Amino acid sequence: MSKSDLSRRGVLKSGALAGTGLALPTIFTASSAAAFTNEPTGSSVTLGFNVPQTGPYADEGADELRAYQLAVEHLNGGGDGGMMNTFSSKALQGNGILGKEVKFVTGDTQTKSDAARASAKSMIEKDGAVMITGGSSSGVAIAVQGLCQEAGVIFMAGLTHSNDTTGKDKKANGFRHFFNGYMSGAALAPVLKNLYGTDRNAYHLTADYTWGWTQEESIAAATEALGWNTVNKVRTPLAATDFSSYIAPVLNSGADVLVLNHYGGNMVNSLTNAVQFGLREKVVNGKDFEIVVPLYSRLMAKGAGANVKGIHGSTNWHWSLQDEGSAAFVRSFGTKYGFPPSQAAHTVYCQTLLYADAVSRAGSFNPCAVAEALEGFEFDGLGNGKTLYRAEDHQCFKDVLVVRGKENPTSEFDLLEVVEVTPAAQVTYPADHPMFAGGALGSCNSGA
Amino acid sequence: MFGLDNKDTRMLLVVAVLTLCAPFILNPFPTDSAMAQFNAGYPDLMQRFVIFGIFAVGFNILFGLTGYLSFGHAAFLGVGSYSAVWMFKLLSMNVVPAILLSVVISGLFALVIGFVSLRRSGIYFSILTLAFAQMSFNLAYSVLTPITNGETGLQLTLDDPRILGVSATADGSIPVTSLFGLEMRSTFEMVVGPWAFQFNAGYYLCALILLAAFYLSIRIFRSPFGMMLRAVKSNQQRMNYTGLNTKPYTLAAFVISGMYAGLAGGLMASMDPLAGAERMQWTASGEVVLMTILGGAGTLIGPVLGAGFIKYFENIFSKINDNVLHSWFSFMPDGIEDFVVFIIHPFIGKGWHLTLGILFMLVVVFLPGGLVEGGQRIAKWAKKRKGKDSATPGKTTPAE
């Protein structure tokens, strides 16, 4: 049935054909003449908003997208200007960025590294995005940050709390405004000490990926420094929805504090399971059993309902803050959408403004110039008080809020109350701290 | 040519022309027009088209020929990706060793899984492969994290050894994947009037490998071995009764198709050096089944078409958002514009699955042979019309 053509002539013919085939791609190796990747040449500039629209963090993603749209509106001079009016840097004029109108494209990360990278790639290659921002999962943020480094565009990380984002996986083109696991530990420890004393046995349930691992490490280290004992650390899959099988062993472990290193839908489910098992009414070792959720958000509190009452955690920002910047942001977000913004919305709004401001100050969209403008930049008026973008690791240092689920909420948004504002100095760590070691920024890549 | 008959040669040439001219074919709309949204001619998506084409062609060797429906083929894709990324981490950034290793490892993996799974046929076989794939996924996701880096995905770092290459380039960044110095990401952009066509080195490597893989698949389909596999599909019992042991044949088909999947995985990692566990999830295995059925199971070109179709929807439709819709329909009066956007909204953006599902349903109900059957029907219809036309005297038909 098969006939092979092994004559001298046939071999030569196919050899020549294969040769042309192999030679073909080498013709097209010249890079384009632009100074850097996706240099905006027309009257507009495109930003890429890459957020989870499906999956366990979809709620956060939807809120991020709202904040991005609001930021674009403000940058283009629409609306009331929001935090642009309270921002300490006055480089932004409300005429877009460097006079170019801001346009944006959106994509769905699906909370999967692969899908997120594909989406970011299409923004860079097809839509000509000069900056990518977003991510509601540290795994995704780290994957996309790596991609942006390779492609030569700036990545402004959204909601990512893992130490690794600006630790072992830090990149010269990536910047993070959000706080991290270490800061949560440093802010929570003194509060926990006052509330629950120094003689406690903690049991950790941890989402099994980079964020969970580093937060667990940070919280365990911070509480062990208080004198607490860590009984057990159990990893749970990110995709899990029922945590009963993980909660049951806690009852007999002799632990009297449960630390839930879970976020979003995971935390809502695990906390609900824990409350159903009656953990909060239990008395162990002569002490009331307590639950701690190190990374808290209003969207999670809303999902978990009455179960969050009296439970402590930390957060990057909360809409009830009374400073000028927060008030301006809550006002414009509320006017546009009818409810207050979440911390995810706040951090991505800040990131968009910070990027636009850095471009304006640098006078160029070149990623290396923008990175230089952001490094070591000190600013105020974006809702977190005085903030520093540290040059060594591209991490923002600012105050961290310790919050508690409110006992008597007055509205469906008034679910958390701020217990303490931990000053930035207390959560600052040296850039070579062992929890952040093992990576290097490398050098900035403009894709030229 | 190449030991193929005329019809197959023609098909191979059609595929060759389609893949090599893809940057033109997929970019029919000028860059700044409203329709540019539907352009698919950018490197990442074109690479995906051909890589998933290879994956589906390989799957079709098993499913199309033997009728064994594997529900765990994504496991081989994932294994291929992990092997390739490890090669980049340990050996060098050259894609050749990475691709070779990914094919070998996934072949071995397929041999083990196939040996166990092929003891059963029909639905039991499907369930066994599904179980193995889910096991692999969970291993990659949480048990083998030192090898796979769990949910974060396996990535390159600046302190990887890379024995035959460099850990970091002179300017302190991670080196990029290349074929003997030809960077996979290098792209040549050709601007013709309002059009911009992108020619990417990585894409052409993938395209050439697709052509080789497609050629091999034609040879397998036309060989005595392929005939034997078809016999397994039509009546395995009868073959057993005639004293023929079919297991070596089915196992060989399973391993070949696993190696195709590994090749696809290795190429994926070569284009973008990252391997994530979700590549092995059962939804990814289901996707290749969809691609094959949508394009036409058992046909040669069907799986490639199906792969292109699904990837197009995933990447193009999922990126249309309400703002884009409003800009399209802005010529309508306000109320009607909002209404139209409201009606279309569920089918775009994150609703692309819904659109794809409806199309899949329509194809399966009305074109059981997939897109290939659709093409055949159109061709037949055209022929009939042409026949009628030529019957009418005094009318010339243009040569096509």
Interface residues (C-beta under 8 A of the other chain):
Chain A: M1 S2 K3 S4 D5 K13 S14 G21 L22 L24 P25 T26 I27 F28 T29 A30 S31 S32 Q53 T54 V105 T106 G107 D108 K112 S113 D114 A115 R117 A118 S119 K121 S122 E125 K126 S138 G139 I142 A143 G146 L147 Q149 E150 A151 D164 K168 D169 A172 D208 Y209 T210 R235 P237 L238 G438 G439 A440 G442 S443 N445
Chain B: M1 F2 G3 L20 N39 Y42 P43 D44 L45 R48 Y141 S142 G150 E151 T152 G153 Q155 L156 T157 L158 D159 A168 D171 G172 S173 I174 V176 L182 E183 R185 S186 T187 F188 E189 Q198 F199 N200 A201 Y204 L205 L208 L211 R219 R222 S223 P224 M227 D272 L274 G276 E278 R279 N315 S318 K319 N321 G349 K350
